[in-house]
Amino acid sequence: MKKKARNLLKTIASFFTKHHKAMDDLPERYSYNPTLRWNADLESYFSKAYGPHHFSRISQALSRPSCYSCIRVNTLKSTPDAAIEKLRAVLKEKGADISKCDVEGMDYVLFVRGSGPHAIDYGCAADGKLPKEVLVSRKCAEAVLRGAQVYVPGVLGCTAHVEKGDVVAVSVAVEQPGADDGWVVGITRGTVLQGSETDPYHIERRGLYIGQGRAMLSRAGIFRVMEGLAVDMSDRVFNLPSLHDVLEGEIFLQNLPSIVAAHALDPQKGERILDMCAAPGGKTTAIGLLMKDEGEIVAADRSHNKVQGIHKLAAEMGLSCITPYKIDALKSVCTTNESDDFSNHSCIKDNHVGNVQGSDLIKSELEKSKLITFERLNAEIDFKKSGFFRVESNQINVLVSNEKANETTYTSKAAIRKEMRIKRNGPGRNQSLGGRVEKSKGFAPKSFDRVLLDAPCSALGLRPRLFAGEETIESMRKHATYQRRMLDQAVQLVRPGGVLVYSTCTINPGENEAVVRYALDTYKFLSLASQHPRIGGPGLVGRFEFPDGYTEEWLRPGEEELVQRFDPSSSLDTIGFFIAKFSVGSNKADLQNSAS
Ligand SMILES: C[S@@+](CC[C@H](N)C(=O)[O-])C[C@H]1O[C@@H](n2cnc3c(N)ncnc32)[C@H](O)[C@@H]1O
């Protein structure tokens, strides 16, 4: 491992050691010591894949937050040093420990150290007096462990006679085994806790105390209203600085492996990139920064609302190279003749606008946008006819006649698209009309220099997680099938000589190494490429035979060092994440074979 990567490890390892001491001394009931529940068959699969001890460590790590927050500085708007100074000012009371990432080319990534697990004094007196309590849902507790407050909708139960201002201990109700192999939360909102052993979840929430705070409403108030702050957390088992809405547009909270995935794609200025499953846009904007906002990023997602979110985020970050599209990744490749037009990489079906104030504005903006598109297409067709164009892979340079000046200017096509986007999208999040969501019928084959497929997955690497029982072997296989179908589309969209990066946030080898195996075995023009930086661990080599006879093939010897596997139990203390990078060779024959 390179020296810089070792330094990064040292920085995080020092956070990690402090974070994990003192766990053993906590009194048992009022402690945080969860055991993650899994579906039995899935647990058995993971235990065999990783070995029981390793899987047990992974499982334990998943139930806790990382010991630091990772921040990407928006270098278009700030510098790492300026961001550190501002963050120190914002987090002054908490004496923030902030350091820069030592990995080469990643000094714009900052780590803010957290602390924990802390032993909390819940005020259990020797005379047996018990604390007043608030019982929250699992989702609420996972958010609190990441630094959030307790909001009204997350509260399930509360001790009788809690008044506004009372100090309350906060614990969590996690799913329990129910009938028919299912899982249930056997508690309804509004339950009164008596502090006795007959309370619902009395035994089950032992070791599931996440801190204490001050009730912002009385018990009656908490269950009467639908929203608002219920408990202001003053003592947390894990202290991670809450950075939401802090330095908006200048910094972005993002997991380290996600930033590494953007680097692995290695986007270059002026290129045309597809982010196939882009929402909420974390990696899209990371890629935009690496390209210094020069080129074009098509940010696709199937959810209309999420696509609007990408639009807003791009505007907030000051990135104009991003065009969000609503499209199903399973239908990404446009097979109609429209895609053959050199000027029409994307088979745009229609534009429609969401989240825009005022229908007149919508109409006028829409008309303008159509006009621009129409003008651009005409200009391109004219030049196509005149023979003044040349095509260099996807970086098409065209000679554009400027009507006003009546002179010929040499302009890159990426620059034309960028100008159109700025006109269409407006100046930025706060001033923008809202996110215009363009629908697409698909994109022309081989029309991108690089494609990122950050696939929807089982998300079994995300942390903190207090329950994992919902996923089964069957659901894992469904995820993998979906991912393969998306990959089938992705490989067709990359130009020969281009790059495809596949990533997930799961620890499941079936969605990681097995998908890579499928890709390499199905598309002979793909080969694994080395990644920079490389700070994750090696992939899993071998195969797995399931009791039902199904065999999952993973990597072959020699391939393991070409992928990056981020193990949540390693000293890097990240989420579980996986990255594979493929070089795309000449694919004509293979595509014909696979299509027939
Ligand atoms: C892992 S998240 C992507 C995270 C994103 N790359 C980021 O870094 O911010 C997966 C995304 O895939 C989207 N998705 C799921 N199925 C899809 C499909 N068939 N077509 C397009 N997007 C899909 C989901 O809406 C979700 O936003």
The ligand as an SDF file (V2000), in Angstrom:
LIG
                    3D

 27 29  0  0  0  0  0  0  0  0999 V2000
  -27.3440    3.4090   -4.6010 C   0  0  0  0  0  0  0  0  0  0  0  0
  -28.5120    4.5980   -5.0530 S   0  0  0  0  0  0  0  0  0  0  0  0
  -27.4950    5.6870   -6.0060 C   0  0  0  0  0  0  0  0  0  0  0  0
  -26.7170    6.6550   -5.1580 C   0  0  0  0  0  0  0  0  0  0  0  0
  -26.0630    7.7200   -6.0040 C   0  0  0  0  0  0  0  0  0  0  0  0
  -25.2090    7.1560   -7.0170 N   0  0  0  0  0  0  0  0  0  0  0  0
  -25.2580    8.6710   -5.1600 C   0  0  0  0  0  0  0  0  0  0  0  0
  -24.0520    8.4600   -4.9880 O   0  0  0  0  0  0  0  0  0  0  0  0
  -25.8050    9.6680   -4.6680 O   0  0  0  0  0  0  0  0  0  0  0  0
  -29.3980    3.7720   -6.2920 C   0  0  0  0  0  0  0  0  0  0  0  0
  -30.3650    4.6380   -7.0800 C   0  0  0  0  0  0  0  0  0  0  0  0
  -30.8670    3.8130   -8.1380 O   0  0  0  0  0  0  0  0  0  0  0  0
  -32.1470    4.2700   -8.4590 C   0  0  0  0  0  0  0  0  0  0  0  0
  -32.7880    3.2000   -9.2280 N   0  0  0  0  0  0  0  0  0  0  0  0
  -33.3140    2.0310   -8.8030 C   0  0  0  0  0  0  0  0  0  0  0  0
  -33.7800    1.3170   -9.8370 N   0  0  0  0  0  0  0  0  0  0  0  0
  -33.5520    2.0520  -10.9390 C   0  0  0  0  0  0  0  0  0  0  0  0
  -33.8210    1.8710  -12.3180 C   0  0  0  0  0  0  0  0  0  0  0  0
  -34.4320    0.7750  -12.7820 N   0  0  0  0  0  0  0  0  0  0  0  0
  -33.4570    2.8390  -13.1720 N   0  0  0  0  0  0  0  0  0  0  0  0
  -32.8550    3.9680  -12.7240 C   0  0  0  0  0  0  0  0  0  0  0  0
  -32.5750    4.2050  -11.4410 N   0  0  0  0  0  0  0  0  0  0  0  0
  -32.9200    3.2560  -10.5640 C   0  0  0  0  0  0  0  0  0  0  0  0
  -32.7790    4.5960   -7.1260 C   0  0  0  0  0  0  0  0  0  0  0  0
  -33.8070    5.5650   -7.3070 O   0  0  0  0  0  0  0  0  0  0  0  0
  -31.5870    5.1260   -6.3410 C   0  0  0  0  0  0  0  0  0  0  0  0
  -31.6110    6.5280   -6.3650 O   0  0  0  0  0  0  0  0  0  0  0  0
  1  2  1  0
  2  3  1  0
  2 10  1  0
  3  4  1  0
  4  5  1  0
  5  6  1  0
  5  7  1  0
  7  8  2  0
  7  9  1  0
 10 11  1  0
 11 12  1  0
 11 26  1  0
 12 13  1  0
 13 14  1  0
 13 24  1  0
 14 15  1  0
 14 23  1  0
 15 16  2  0
 16 17  1  0
 17 18  1  0
 17 23  2  0
 18 19  1  0
 18 20  2  0
 20 21  1  0
 21 22  2  0
 22 23  1  0
 24 25  1  0
 24 26  1  0
 26 27  1  0
M  CHG  2   2   1   9  -1
M  END
$$$$
